[in-house]
Amino acid sequence: MSKESHYREELPAPEGVEVRLGVRVEAIDPKAKKLSLQNKETLSYDRLLLSTGSSAIRLPIDGLEGSNVHVLRTIRNAEAIKVSAEKAKQAVVIGGGRVGMKAAFALHQLGMKVSVVERLGRIVPLQFDDTAAEIMKGAVEAHGIQLFLGRTVKAVERGDPGVQAVVLDDGATLETDLVIVAVGVQPNVDLARTAGLRINQGVLVNEYLQTSDPDIFAAGDVVETADVVTGDNIVSGLWTNAVEMGRIAGGNMAGGKSQYPGAFAVLNSFELANIPTISVGLIDPPEKEGYEVHSSRRGDSYRKLVLRQNVLVGVVVVGEIEGAGVYTGLIKGKKNVGQHLGALLAPRPSYAPWLRREAVELVTQ
């Protein structure tokens, strides 16, 4: 059985849905409402959904292209890494974000010596603030993984049979026979661009997830939308946001009129070095713009709340995460939390203060 047929059996299509695997859309003609496929076939549409996703970023580094250098985005990427890892003893991961750190631990568990090179001064910089990153840095290094923070890779040295080392920007050399590049993703906007749709970093959409052509919708990693907390334009790249976009876009294509409220730039539950973490919303607010930061730390357990005008807009939790889902609901609901900070900084936050208040309001009406 081929891999393609195996995937098809694992993911059966709903009744009435025709799935075309292994066929690329070459062009969209919005005026004629037609798609040109790679196999020269043409399909017509009334409404079209673009969900072309994103691709792993490849860096312009000397020696990077070639054997034993991989990105990690698809199942085939993972399978290729597995083959290379069978003969590797040392690995360098370029990028200390979530994907990079997960890859680093997976390779470490295979018995490799692993080094992570991150250009910023802390690991998982989009999900951790300085304190959370400090806690996690200690835990990662305690597992034997080397971290090179505030550094970049200048070149990959090759020989026979393949990768031999990476050279850092300060001239230091790290011996390795496997390199993983995990520096983020970029939206796959080429198809939308050639169709004449409006694009910035991603495909621009309105609140109904319509592109600049009202009969073409877009959802997922390819979309540029508004941050639900700050209102800034973002390309989120998060699975949870993509699922919600797909649900709303599909409903609207079928005649609905649901509005997409915007995406979270940060919405992650992430375990690293056996320590669970939660990050939601704006975790590193700009100074002197009316934000308040309240935090507590006990050893390797840490909790930080970011408020603006008594409304919770961001949270970071490390270690004791029980009940942390409450924070996401409060951020989405834009609830006033000013009187309940003590309860929210406790190890087990709950909705109890708001439920009591709503019960009182119902009784007094």
N, C-alpha and C positions, 0 to 999 in steps of 0.2 A: 504494500500500500504506500502510495506517495505521501509526502508531507502535506501537500495541498488537499488531497482527498481526506486525509486524517482530520485536518482542521475543519473541513466542510462537515464531516460527521459530528464533530464535537460542537459545532455551532449551527444547528439546523435553522433554516429561514422560516419565519412565520408564514402561514398560509396566505397566498396571494402576493408574496414578495419574491421576485426573481433576483438571484444573486449572480453576478458575473465576477468570477475570480480570475486574476492574472490578466486582466484587460485594463489598459490605461486610457483615461480620457485625455485626448490630445488638445482639444480646443472646445470652447463654448461660444456659440453664436446667440447672444441674447435677443437680437432682433428676430431671427427665425425660430428661436427657442429650440435649438438643436445642439446635440453633443456629437463631436467627431471622435470616434474611438480609434485606438491604435491599430485594430484589425480592419480598418477602413469602413466599419459599420457606422451608421448614423442613428441616434436615438432622439426622439422628440420629447418635450416636457411641457407641462403647464406651470408647474412650480418646481424649483430645483433647490436642493440643499447642498452647500459646500461644507464638507467636513474633512478636508484634506490634511488636517493635523499639522504636525511640525516635525522637523528633522534635527538630529544631533549636529551641533556646531563642530566643524573641523577647523583647526587652528593652522595658520600659515607658519609652520615651524619646519626648519630644515631637517630632512630625514624622517619626517612623521609618516609620510605615505609609504606603505609597504607592509610586509608580513609582520605579524605579532604586535600590531598596533590596532586597537579596536575602540569603537564607540559602543555604548550600551543603550539601545533604544528599542530594539525589536527582539523577538524570540530567536531570529537567525543571528543577530549580534551575540546573544548569550551563548548560542551553540558554537559559534566561532571562537569565543573566548574560552569555552570549555576545552576545545581541541588544543588551543595554544597553551592553556594552563597545565595540560597533562605532562608537558616537557619542561615547564618553566620552574625556576627556583626562586626568582626575585621578580617583583613587580613594582612599577611606579604608576600611580594614579594621578593624572593631571586634573585638578578640580576637587575641592573639598566640600562640595554641596551634598545633598541627600544621596544622589545616585553614586557619586564618587565614594562617599564613606561606606555605603552599603557594599559596593564592589570591593573596597579595601578589606572589609571584614570577611567577605566571602572568600577572597584569595588567601587571606591570613589563615582561615580555617582549613584551607587545603595544605597548609604547612609552608607557605611562602614567606619570605621576608618582604614586607610591604612598606612603601614610602608614599606619602600623599603630598603633592605640591599644590598649594592654594595661593593665588595672587593677593588675596585680601588677608587681613591680619587675624582672622578667626575662621574656624570651620563652620560649615552650614550657615553662611553669613546672612542668607535671606530669612531663615527661621529662628536663629539664635541671636540674642543681644550679647553684649560683652560678658556678662556674668554667666549666662547659660553656656556660652562657648567655652569659658574658662573651666567650668565644671566638666563639660564633656571632653575637653582637651585632655584633662588629667586622666579620665577614664579610658580614653582611646590609647594614650601612651602607656598606660598600665597594662594594656593587652599586648604591647610590643610593636605597635604600629608607629612608624616615625612620621612626624609632621614637619613640613617645611612651609611656614606661613609667611605671607608677605613676599613670596618668591614666585618667579615664573620660569618656564622651561624655554631655553634659548635654542636648543638643537637636540636631535636624537642621533646618536652615533650608531652606525650599522657596520656589520662585518659578516663573516661567515660563521653561522648560518643565517643570522638575522640581527635583531636589536642587541646591542651590547651595553649601551648606557644612555642616560640623558644628561645634558649639560644645563645647569641653572644659570640665571642671569648674572650671578656673582662669580661664575667660573667653576663652581663646585660640580663634581661629577658623581652621579649615582649609578652604580652598576645595576643593570637589569636585563632581562630577556623577554619581558612582556610590559606593554604600556596600555593603559586604559585612559581614554580621553572623555572626561565628564564635565564639560564646561557650559552646559546648558543647551537649549534648543532654539530654533528659529522657525517661525510659521512658514508653511508651504503655500506661498501666495502667488506663485508663477501663473497658475491657471486663472486665478481671479484677475491678475494684472493684464493678461492678454485678452481677457473678456471685457476690459475697460471698466472694471469695478473700482470704486474708491478704496485706496489702500494707504495706510500710514506704516506702522510697524506690522500690523496685521490687517485683515479685511475689516473695514469699518461697517458697523451695523447700527440700526436704530433700536429703540426699546422693544420692538417686536422681533428683533434679530433679522430684519430685512437689510440687505445690502443696498447700494445705490440703485440697483435694479429691484423694484418691489416684488418681482416674481422669483428672485434668487435670494435664498436665506443662507445664513452661515452659522455654524456652531462648533464649539470645541477650541482646540489649540490654535487654529488659524485665525480666530476672531480677536479683534481689538475692541474692548468694551470698557466700561467705567468701573473703577474700584468702588465697591459698595460702601467703604468707609470714607475715603478721601475725595471721591469723585474724579480722580485723575485717570487718564487713559492707561490701560494696561493690557498686556497679553498674558493671561494667567497661566496656561499650561498645566492646570490642575484637573485631575480626573473628576472630582466632585462638581466643579464648575461646568465641565464639558457635558456631564450627564444631565444637569439641569438645563443647560442650553439646548441640548438635543430634544428634551421633553417639550420645552416651550416652543421651539422652532417647529417641531413636527405638528403640534397642535395648531399652531397658527397657519401652517401650510394647508391644513385641512379645514380652514375657515374660522379658527379661533381668533381671539384677540387678547391673549395673555401678554403681560409685560415682563421682561426680564429685568430684575432689580439691580443687576450688576454683579460683579465677581469679587471674591476675596483674593487679594494678591497673595496673602498668606493664610492657609487653612490646612494644617498638617498635624497628623498624629504620627510620631516617628520614634522608633526605638533604636538606640545606638549604645554599644558597649553594655548591654543589658539594663540600660536606664531609659525609661519611657519619657517622652516629651510631648507637649502640645503647644502649638503656636497658631494664633488666630489674629487677623487684622493688622493694625498698625503697631508694630512692636518697637520701633526706634523712631519716636516722634521728633520732628524738628524743634529746636529750642526756641523759646520766646514766641510761641504761637498759640499760647493758651492751653497747652496740654499739661496734665498732672500725671505723675508717675508714683505709684505706690507699690512697694515690694517687700518681700520677707524671704529670709534664707535661713535654713537649718542644715548645716553640713552640705550634702549634695542635693538637698531638696530646695527648690527655689520657685517663687511665685511672683509674677510682676503683672500689674494692671495699669493700663494706660487709659486715662479719662479725658474728656473734653466737655466742659460745662456739665459735669456730673453724669455724663453718658459714657459707658464703657465702649472703647473703640479698639482695644488691643490687649492681648494677654500672652504671656509665656509661662509655661509650667514645666518644671523638670523634677523628676522623681515621683512625688505623690500626685498622681493625675486623676484619682478617683473623683468623679463629679465634675470634671473639667468641661464636659459638654454643656453645662449650664452657661458658661461664658459665651459660647457661640450663639446660643439663643438670645442672650441679653444684648449682644452686639447687633444681631440681626433686628431685634425688636426695638433697638435704640431706647432702652429702659433707663430711667434715672436710678443710679445706684449709689448716690452720694451718701445716703443714710445707712448703707449696708456694707461699707467697705470692710469692716471687721469680719463679717460673715463670709465675704468673698475671698478674703485672704486666708481663711481657715483651710485645713486640709481637705474638708469635704463640703464644698459649697452646694447650695440647693436653691430651688425657686421659692422656698417657703415664705420669705418676706413679701414677695410679690403676690403669692397666692393668698396670704392673709389680708393684704391690702385690697385685693379685688373682691374677696369675700365680704369685707366690711362695706365696700362701696355698693355691693348688691343688696345687702341688708338695709342700708340707709336710703336706698332709692325709693 
